[in-house]
Amino acid sequence: MRKDKIDPETTKKLDAILKKSADLFQKNALRESLAVAEEAWDLIPEPKEKWDYYPQSLSSGFVQDYVELGDIESFRKWIDLTYRMYDDPDHNSSHYVLMLEGSSLYNLDLKDEAFDVFDRIYNLFGREGFKGEQTTYLEFYLKERARRGETTR
């Protein structure tokens, strides 16, 4: 299902705010950049999941930034919102968001939780769900499965 585009006037405001956020990010002012980007988030009309591009881009970007800051609580808030923005409120169909969550948990050293997400990915997509740079997570997943005494499917 295609999502609606945000009206041009709001889009122009969003772009200006996000430019300011990007400028702060370039100056290594990540927290300040996030605060400005959250102003853009607040500008997106409700229901946010109705709209194309900005809700998906911003929510997934917030996940990555809060992981970089090691802020687990904010990561959890934004990963849940990201699933909603990608029309996957049950956390079981969007490969992109599942991998974002799994890799984020892995990088936050929450390996048991990461394993559980990687297990969902493996069950949904098999080895094909772990391509390119994601093979690191497949190796972790398969080793952890073996350690736990589980067999591969």
RODO-2510 file (C-alpha; in nm, 4 decimals, decimal comma):
residues 153
     n   res          X          Y          Z
     1     m     0,0000     0,0000     0,0000
     2     r     0,1380     0,3379    -0,0989
     3     k     0,1425     0,6010     0,1671
     4     d     0,0369     0,9602     0,1236
     5     k     0,2900     1,2356     0,0745
     6     i     0,3068     1,5166     0,3269
     7     d     0,1905     1,8499     0,1866
     8     p     0,4606     2,0673     0,0235
     9     e     0,4450     2,3441     0,2847
    10     t     0,5087     2,1013     0,5713
    11     t     0,7739     1,9225     0,3660
    12     k     0,9577     2,2513     0,3180
    13     k     0,9528     2,3136     0,6956
    14     l     1,0681     1,9574     0,7655
    15     d     1,3575     1,9915     0,5219
    16     a     1,4705     2,3192     0,6814
    17     i     1,4638     2,1680     1,0311
    18     l     1,6447     1,8554     0,9134
    19     k     1,9127     2,0670     0,7446
    20     k     1,9736     2,2374     1,0789
    21     s     1,9888     1,8959     1,2464
    22     a     2,2352     1,7671     0,9846
    23     d     2,4574     2,0713     1,0336
    24     l     2,4726     2,0002     1,4073
    25     f     2,5454     1,6332     1,3392
    26     q     2,8366     1,7336     1,1141
    27     k     2,9763     1,9314     1,4093
    28     n     2,9595     1,6131     1,6244
    29     a     2,6774     1,7611     1,8321
    30     l     2,4663     1,4441     1,8208
    31     r     2,2392     1,5184     2,1169
    32     e     2,1651     1,8672     1,9888
    33     s     2,1089     1,7282     1,6400
    34     l     1,8606     1,4762     1,7809
    35     a     1,6729     1,7450     1,9711
    36     v     1,6320     1,9465     1,6523
    37     a     1,5332     1,6366     1,4514
    38     e     1,2662     1,5592     1,7104
    39     e     1,1172     1,9017     1,6290
    40     a     1,0763     1,7732     1,2738
    41     w     0,9148     1,4565     1,4079
    42     d     0,6653     1,6649     1,6032
    43     l     0,5777     1,8566     1,2867
    44     i     0,4660     1,5418     1,1014
    45     p     0,0838     1,5284     1,1103
    46     e    -0,0938     1,2473     1,2961
    47     p    -0,1323     0,9656     1,2352
    48     k     0,2352     0,9626     1,1453
    49     e     0,2283     0,6094     1,0040
    50     k    -0,0024     0,7347     0,7265
    51     w     0,2734     0,9344     0,5604
    52     d     0,5515     0,8365     0,3243
    53     y     0,9231     0,8867     0,3795
    54     y     0,9686     1,1258     0,6730
    55     p     0,8250     0,9024     0,9494
    56     q     1,0213     0,6002     0,8296
    57     s     1,3440     0,7894     0,7722
    58     l     1,3340     0,9827     1,0976
    59     s     1,2291     0,6965     1,3248
    60     s     1,4938     0,4572     1,1900
    61     g     1,7556     0,7333     1,2068
    62     f     1,6661     0,7969     1,5707
    63     v     1,7195     0,4264     1,6416
    64     q     2,0700     0,4397     1,4963
    65     d     2,1592     0,7617     1,6757
    66     y     2,0370     0,6450     2,0154
    67     v     2,2290     0,3199     1,9722
    68     e     2,5395     0,5265     1,8987
    69     l     2,4766     0,7152     2,2241
    70     g     2,4177     0,3880     2,4123
    71     d     2,0736     0,5134     2,5189
    72     i     1,8806     0,1867     2,5528
    73     e     1,5564     0,3413     2,6748
    74     s     1,5347     0,5807     2,3799
    75     f     1,6381     0,3015     2,1423
    76     r     1,3445     0,0896     2,2655
    77     k     1,1004     0,3776     2,2191
    78     w     1,2162     0,4485     1,8654
    79     i     1,2423     0,0886     1,7472
    80     d     0,8787     0,0368     1,8453
    81     l     0,7830     0,3529     1,6573
    82     t     0,9887     0,2404     1,3584
    83     y     0,7959    -0,0863     1,3407
    84     r     0,4736     0,1160     1,3381
    85     m     0,5998     0,3513     1,0693
    86     y     0,6863     0,0486     0,8535
    87     d     0,3389    -0,1018     0,9084
    88     d     0,4725    -0,3892     1,1189
    89     p     0,3266    -0,3325     1,4672
    90     d     0,3646    -0,7027     1,5520
    91     h     0,7400    -0,6973     1,4784
    92     n     0,7246    -0,9933     1,2438
    93     s     0,7387    -0,8985     0,8764
    94     s     0,9664    -0,6040     0,7947
    95     h     1,3117    -0,7447     0,7263
    96     y     1,4647    -0,3976     0,7383
    97     v     1,3254    -0,3122     1,0817
    98     l     1,3919    -0,6585     1,2248
    99     m     1,7553    -0,6343     1,1149
   100     l     1,7769    -0,2793     1,2477
   101     e     1,6507    -0,4011     1,5847
   102     g     1,8696    -0,7112     1,5933
   103     s     2,1876    -0,5316     1,4906
   104     s     2,1131    -0,2500     1,7342
   105     l     2,0648    -0,4916     2,0229
   106     y     2,3839    -0,6703     1,9225
   107     n     2,5754    -0,3402     1,9164
   108     l     2,4271    -0,2435     2,2532
   109     d     2,5687    -0,5747     2,3840
   110     l     2,2181    -0,7084     2,4520
   111     k     2,3110    -1,0364     2,2854
   112     d     2,0267    -1,2541     2,4223
   113     e     1,7681    -1,0104     2,2889
   114     a     1,9590    -0,9811     1,9614
   115     f     1,9561    -1,3603     1,9292
   116     d     1,5778    -1,3639     1,9660
   117     v     1,5368    -1,1078     1,6860
   118     f     1,7862    -1,2886     1,4634
   119     d     1,5900    -1,6075     1,5285
   120     r     1,2764    -1,4368     1,3954
   121     i     1,4698    -1,3204     1,0888
   122     y     1,6096    -1,6687     1,0307
   123     n     1,2661    -1,8277     1,0666
   124     l     1,1093    -1,5769     0,8268
   125     f     1,3836    -1,5403     0,5664
   126     g     1,6382    -1,8170     0,6258
   127     r     2,0036    -1,7520     0,5483
   128     e     1,8892    -1,5083     0,2783
   129     g     1,7894    -1,2716     0,5585
   130     f     2,1585    -1,2207     0,6393
   131     k     2,3440    -1,0863     0,3378
   132     g     2,6502    -0,8690     0,2906
   133     e     2,7601    -0,7017     0,6114
   134     q     2,4785    -0,8841     0,7905
   135     t     2,6679    -1,2147     0,7684
   136     t     2,8357    -1,1195     1,0970
   137     y     2,4955    -1,1509     1,2621
   138     l     2,4283    -1,4848     1,0919
   139     e     2,7587    -1,6184     1,2256
   140     f     2,6684    -1,4974     1,5752
   141     y     2,3190    -1,6458     1,5458
   142     l     2,4353    -1,9878     1,4242
   143     k     2,7115    -2,0122     1,6869
   144     e     2,4666    -1,9126     1,9599
   145     r     2,2102    -2,1667     1,8343
   146     a     2,4737    -2,4376     1,8483
   147     r     2,5825    -2,3280     2,1968
   148     r     2,2218    -2,3494     2,3117
   149     g     2,1952    -2,6982     2,1600
   150     e     1,9409    -2,5989     1,8980
   151     t     1,9576    -2,7411     1,5481
   152     t     1,9404    -2,5367     1,2315
   153     r     1,6286    -2,5646     1,0224
***
